[in-house]
Amino acid sequence: MTTQTVQIFHLEVDAETLEGDYRFLVNGRDVKYISVQGNGILSGDDMCFAPILLPSLPSFPLGDWNVGHIAMNDHGAAAFAWTRREDLPSITDPWHPRQVDILDLNLLKSEKLRSNVWKCHLPSFFGNRSVIAKMANFHWEIGYYNNETKANLWIRDLDIAPEFLGHIIENGRIIGFLVECIDEARRAGHDDVDQCRRLLDKVHQAGIKHGDVNRHNFLVTKKRTWLVDWEHAQQCNETAILEEGANELERYLTDESGKGGTRTMTLEEVAA
């Protein structure tokens, strides 16, 4: 019997139903999207704890499939109810010439900044430079990154955001993108209102509304300020709408609620 290596890229478990959605890497090369029946197979904590979850799963079937569902069978054991090949959605209209396969990102050894954001190293593409990878974990998230990919095209010549470095592909479809990593940057605060306002004015003069202005989306270094996270951006020429964010800028920069903040971890921590 062939030994399988199964690792978790990402997981989401409903707190009420305990239905789980998982993105697995199988044998280091195949990405599988699997839902797991809730309320019966494992407890809520165990559904999120790799050392207990993974041994409790049935062997993954061979064959050409990328989506499956695990449920309890007639004998009370976890089993695959079905598997199939689906054409999962992709980011449309790629505009950058570079495309990087997700397997080249080595996410299992990368620093996870948020559920969908990683700090990676790709020596074959960028030498010793770190890059930021941002991607959809599941197909229902593609719309956000499709919009952010378009927004990065709109702003690419404005010098207001980290450089867009290319698209991330998984099994032939585009699921995210790479941008420049801004090292030694801090989040904006009250003392940065003027420079953040100048940056936001530049965005508005280009007829673009960022859509998610908060202190964590301004990166401040000793030399300059950057604006990041463009998934809610819109092209807009209505002055009143554009000024809504600018008028509240000082309040946004003093907000300590944590909106837009980051949580740093690696996938090895998920498996611990």
C-alpha positions as CSV (number, residue, x, y, z in Angstrom):
1,M,0.0,0.0,0.0
2,T,1.4,3.4,-1.0
3,T,2.1,5.7,1.9
4,Q,0.4,9.1,1.6
5,T,1.6,12.4,3.0
6,V,-1.2,14.7,3.8
7,Q,-0.6,18.3,5.0
8,I,-3.0,21.1,5.8
9,F,-2.7,24.3,3.8
10,H,-5.8,25.9,5.3
11,L,-8.9,25.0,7.3
12,E,-12.2,26.6,8.3
13,V,-14.6,24.9,10.8
14,D,-18.1,26.2,11.5
15,A,-18.4,26.7,15.3
16,E,-22.0,25.5,15.3
17,T,-22.3,22.7,12.8
18,L,-18.6,21.6,13.0
19,E,-18.7,21.3,9.3
20,G,-15.1,21.7,8.1
21,D,-13.6,22.9,4.8
22,Y,-10.0,22.0,4.2
23,R,-7.3,22.6,1.7
24,F,-4.9,19.8,1.7
25,L,-1.5,19.2,0.1
26,V,-1.2,15.4,-0.8
27,N,2.2,13.8,-1.5
28,G,3.7,17.3,-1.8
29,R,2.2,17.9,-5.3
30,D,-1.6,17.6,-5.3
31,V,-4.0,20.2,-3.8
32,K,-7.3,18.8,-2.7
33,Y,-10.4,20.7,-1.4
34,I,-12.4,18.5,1.0
35,S,-15.4,19.2,3.2
36,V,-15.8,17.1,6.3
37,Q,-19.2,16.3,7.8
38,G,-19.8,18.0,11.1
39,N,-21.3,16.9,14.4
40,G,-20.1,13.3,14.6
41,I,-16.7,12.7,13.2
42,L,-14.6,14.7,15.6
43,S,-15.0,17.4,18.3
44,G,-14.7,21.0,17.3
45,D,-11.1,21.4,18.7
46,D,-10.0,18.2,17.1
47,M,-11.3,19.3,13.7
48,C,-8.7,22.1,13.9
49,F,-5.9,20.0,15.4
50,A,-3.8,18.3,12.7
51,P,-2.2,15.6,14.9
52,I,-5.7,14.2,15.7
53,L,-7.5,15.2,12.6
54,L,-5.2,13.7,10.0
55,P,-5.0,10.1,11.5
56,S,-8.8,10.2,11.7
57,L,-9.3,10.7,8.0
58,P,-9.7,7.9,5.5
59,S,-7.0,7.3,2.9
60,F,-7.4,9.7,0.0
61,P,-8.6,7.8,-3.1
62,L,-6.4,7.6,-6.2
63,G,-7.5,9.2,-9.4
64,D,-8.0,12.5,-11.1
65,W,-10.0,14.6,-8.6
66,N,-9.6,17.8,-6.7
67,V,-12.8,18.1,-4.6
68,G,-14.3,15.6,-2.1
69,H,-16.5,15.1,0.9
70,I,-16.0,13.0,4.0
71,A,-18.9,11.7,6.0
72,M,-19.8,8.9,8.4
73,N,-20.6,5.6,6.5
74,D,-23.1,2.9,7.6
75,H,-20.5,1.4,9.9
76,G,-20.0,4.7,11.8
77,A,-16.6,5.3,10.2
78,A,-15.3,8.3,8.3
79,A,-15.3,7.6,4.6
80,F,-15.2,9.5,1.3
81,A,-18.8,10.0,0.2
82,W,-17.7,11.3,-3.2
83,T,-14.8,12.8,-5.1
84,R,-14.8,14.6,-8.4
85,R,-12.9,16.9,-10.7
86,E,-14.3,20.4,-10.7
87,D,-13.3,23.4,-12.8
88,L,-12.7,25.8,-9.9
89,P,-12.9,29.6,-10.5
90,S,-9.8,31.5,-11.4
91,I,-8.8,35.2,-11.3
92,T,-9.6,36.6,-14.7
93,D,-7.6,38.9,-16.9
94,P,-4.1,38.4,-15.6
95,W,-1.9,41.3,-16.7
96,H,1.6,40.6,-15.3
97,P,3.9,38.3,-17.4
98,R,5.2,36.4,-14.3
99,Q,3.3,33.3,-13.0
100,V,4.5,31.3,-10.0
101,D,3.2,27.9,-9.1
102,I,1.9,27.6,-5.5
103,L,4.2,24.6,-4.9
104,D,7.2,26.8,-5.5
105,L,6.2,29.0,-2.6
106,N,6.9,26.3,0.0
107,L,4.0,27.6,2.2
108,L,4.6,24.9,4.8
109,K,7.8,26.6,5.8
110,S,6.7,30.2,5.2
111,E,5.6,32.8,7.7
112,K,1.8,33.2,7.8
113,L,0.9,36.8,8.4
114,R,-2.9,36.3,8.0
115,S,-5.1,33.5,6.9
116,N,-4.5,34.5,3.3
117,V,-1.2,36.3,3.4
118,W,2.3,34.7,3.6
119,K,5.9,36.0,3.7
120,C,7.8,33.7,1.3
121,H,11.3,33.2,-0.2
122,L,11.6,32.3,-3.9
123,P,15.4,32.4,-4.6
124,S,14.9,31.1,-8.2
125,F,12.8,34.2,-8.9
126,F,13.9,36.9,-6.5
127,G,17.2,35.9,-5.0
128,N,17.4,36.7,-1.3
129,R,14.4,39.1,-1.3
130,S,11.3,38.2,0.7
131,V,8.0,38.5,-1.1
132,I,4.4,38.6,0.1
133,A,2.0,36.0,-1.3
134,K,-1.7,36.8,-1.1
135,M,-4.3,34.2,-2.3
136,A,-7.7,32.7,-2.1
137,N,-7.8,29.7,0.2
138,F,-11.2,28.5,-1.1
139,H,-13.1,29.1,-4.4
140,W,-15.6,31.5,-2.8
141,E,-12.8,34.0,-2.0
142,I,-11.6,34.4,-5.6
143,G,-13.7,37.5,-6.1
144,Y,-11.8,39.5,-3.6
145,Y,-8.4,38.7,-5.2
146,N,-9.8,39.1,-8.7
147,N,-10.7,42.7,-7.7
148,E,-7.4,43.3,-6.0
149,T,-5.5,42.1,-9.1
150,K,-7.4,44.6,-11.2
151,A,-6.8,47.4,-8.7
152,N,-3.0,46.7,-8.8
153,L,-3.2,47.3,-12.6
154,W,-5.0,50.6,-12.0
155,I,-2.3,51.8,-9.6
156,R,0.8,50.2,-11.0
157,D,2.3,53.6,-12.3
158,L,1.3,55.7,-9.2
159,D,4.1,54.5,-6.9
160,I,1.8,54.3,-4.0
161,A,1.8,50.5,-3.2
162,P,4.4,47.7,-3.0
163,E,5.4,46.5,-6.5
164,F,3.1,43.8,-8.0
165,L,5.4,40.9,-8.9
166,G,3.2,38.3,-10.5
167,H,0.4,35.8,-10.3
168,I,0.1,32.6,-8.3
169,I,-1.2,29.6,-10.1
170,E,-2.6,26.3,-8.7
171,N,-3.3,23.4,-11.1
172,G,-3.4,25.9,-14.0
173,R,-5.8,28.4,-12.4
174,I,-4.8,31.8,-10.9
175,I,-5.6,32.1,-7.2
176,G,-3.6,35.0,-6.0
177,F,-0.6,37.2,-6.5
178,L,2.9,38.3,-5.3
179,V,3.9,41.7,-4.2
180,E,7.0,43.3,-2.9
181,C,7.7,42.8,0.9
182,I,8.3,46.1,2.7
183,D,10.8,45.2,5.4
184,E,11.1,47.2,8.7
185,A,7.7,48.9,8.1
186,R,5.3,49.8,10.9
187,R,1.6,50.5,10.9
188,A,0.6,54.2,10.7
189,G,-0.4,56.2,13.8
190,H,-1.6,59.6,14.7
191,D,1.8,61.2,13.9
192,D,1.5,60.0,10.3
193,V,-1.7,61.8,9.4
194,D,-0.2,64.3,7.0
195,Q,1.8,61.8,4.9
196,C,-1.1,59.3,4.8
197,R,-3.4,62.1,3.7
198,R,-1.0,63.0,0.8
199,L,-0.9,59.4,-0.2
200,L,-4.7,59.1,-0.1
201,D,-5.1,62.3,-2.1
202,K,-2.9,60.8,-4.8
203,V,-5.2,57.8,-5.0
204,H,-8.3,59.9,-5.2
205,Q,-6.8,62.1,-7.9
206,A,-6.4,59.0,-10.0
207,G,-10.1,58.3,-9.6
208,I,-9.8,55.4,-7.2
209,K,-11.4,54.7,-3.9
210,H,-9.4,52.4,-1.7
211,G,-12.4,51.1,0.2
212,D,-10.7,49.9,3.4
213,V,-8.8,52.8,5.0
214,N,-7.4,51.8,8.4
215,R,-4.0,52.2,10.1
216,H,-2.9,48.7,9.3
217,N,-3.2,49.3,5.6
218,F,-0.6,52.1,5.7
219,L,3.0,50.8,5.9
220,V,5.4,53.5,7.1
221,T,9.2,53.3,6.8
222,K,11.9,55.9,7.5
223,K,11.8,56.9,3.8
224,R,8.1,56.8,2.8
225,T,4.6,55.4,3.2
226,W,2.8,52.7,1.2
227,L,-0.9,51.8,0.9
228,V,-1.8,48.1,0.8
229,D,-4.8,45.7,0.6
230,W,-6.8,46.8,-2.4
231,E,-9.5,44.1,-2.5
232,H,-12.3,46.6,-2.0
233,A,-10.9,49.3,-4.3
234,Q,-13.2,50.9,-6.9
235,Q,-12.8,53.3,-9.7
236,C,-14.8,56.4,-8.8
237,N,-15.0,60.0,-9.9
238,E,-17.5,61.3,-7.4
239,T,-15.7,63.7,-5.1
240,A,-18.0,63.3,-2.1
241,I,-17.5,59.5,-2.1
242,L,-13.8,59.8,-2.5
243,E,-13.5,62.2,0.4
244,E,-15.4,60.0,2.9
245,G,-12.3,58.1,3.8
246,A,-10.1,61.2,3.8
247,N,-12.4,63.0,6.2
248,E,-12.2,60.2,8.7
249,L,-8.4,59.5,8.3
250,E,-7.3,60.9,11.7
251,R,-9.8,58.7,13.5
252,Y,-8.8,55.6,11.5
253,L,-5.1,56.2,12.4
254,T,-5.8,56.3,16.1
255,D,-8.2,53.2,16.1
256,E,-6.8,50.6,18.5
257,S,-9.6,48.0,17.7
258,G,-7.2,45.8,15.7
259,K,-9.2,46.1,12.5
260,G,-7.0,45.1,9.6
261,G,-4.3,43.7,11.9
262,T,-2.2,40.6,11.4
263,R,-1.6,37.4,13.2
264,T,1.8,35.7,12.5
265,M,2.1,31.9,12.5
266,T,3.5,29.0,10.4
267,L,1.6,25.9,9.2
268,E,4.0,23.9,11.4
269,E,2.3,25.6,14.4
270,V,-1.1,24.4,13.1
271,A,0.2,20.9,13.1
272,A,1.8,21.2,16.6
